[in-house]
Amino acid sequence: MQLPRVSGTVSAHLARSLVGATTSRTKNRLARLPDLTTEVLADDLARISTPSLIRVWESLVLTEPRTTIGTRILEEAPIGTFGTWDYLITTGPCLRESLTQAVNLIAAIGDPAAEKLIVEEDGRHFTVRHATGTWGPDVVQAVDIFALSLFLTRARAATGLNIIPSRVTITHQAPRQVRPMARFFGADQLHFDAPYNSISFREEDVRRPLPKAQPGMDRILAHHAELLLASSRSVLQWHDRFRMMLTTAFKQQNVTLEYVAARLSMSPRTIQRRLAGHGTTWSAEVEAVRHERTMDLLHTTDAPFTSIARQVGYSDVRALRRAVLRWEGRTPREVRMAAASRASP
């Protein structure tokens, strides 16, 4: 199913759940983003940009790096938290059919351009494999574990049983606190440093009829999910999402046209063509975001100028100084001092 309208975005259900797990201070900060306001998150038809969701994940893993925070979020998220997608899993004839349907319609909650899911069967096991985008390593780890936990919590809710997967593989190293994960997934089934992320269920578990199955309801819900996707809308326009992704590229210190194009599921040539349609160029956009990010770092952090220069892509402080003089007519030190004086009572 081709879903170009929702590529680069996620559902408000997913964003709402993750924002809800942040601290009050972080919620207030995230609410300044145009597609993470309270009003937008309350709109079930709104699609939140993936860069905004990555900001949420960055906030979550910043407070609890290398933990199973996604698993804990899901254990407190009842069926219905993720809208129609949740009910796709609970109302099918059996777990095998329901999970397959949910994988096919992952766009109903996630970004189909960033989340790659594959179903595999060998007659004894039913496996869902997962991969996400190339975000920061802590974010990638959190998203991967969240995805595997999502399928397990939903499988348990659908069957009403405390299903233990036959095998769970994770590409990352074991976290320092591995015991919570072992309790959740099953210690003997958990394997780290694997070639891919996956969760496998036993054939007898996925073939068992679901207690809440209603004949034909799975097809009705799948059709409803497709209608919701067709009716949904991205809160941000394309250029806004491009700018946010470019900002993310600066944070990842990977400011290349190829990187941003891949994250937006476009070719570099298409990016350049669309920028031209907005009366701008790749170089101009990089310069604008570099300016914006430099000012933000000077105004809001005490980071050394050498660190700021590196974060915005300059080779040394002299290059940073020349750029700030060109933009602001003042040196970085003068910009920081002026910001500090304005902040003083």
Secondary structure, DSSP 8 states (H G I E B T S, - for coil): ---TTTTTEEEHHHHHHHHHTS-HHHHHHHTTSTTSSHHHHT-TTEEEEHHHHHHHHHHHHHHSTTS-HHHHHHHT--TTTTTHHHHHHHSSSBHHHHHHHHHHTGGGTS-TTT-EEEEEE-SSEEEEEEE-----HHHHHHHHHHHHHHHHHHHHHHHTS----SEEE-SS---S--HHHHHHH-GGGEE-S-SSEEEEEEHHHHHSB-TT--TTHHHHHHHHHHHHHHH-EESS-HHHHHHHHHHHHHHTT---HHHHHHHTT--HHHHHHHHHHTT--HHHHHHHHHHHHHHHHHHH----HHHHHHHTT-SSHHHHHHHHHHHHSS-HHHHHHHHHHHH--
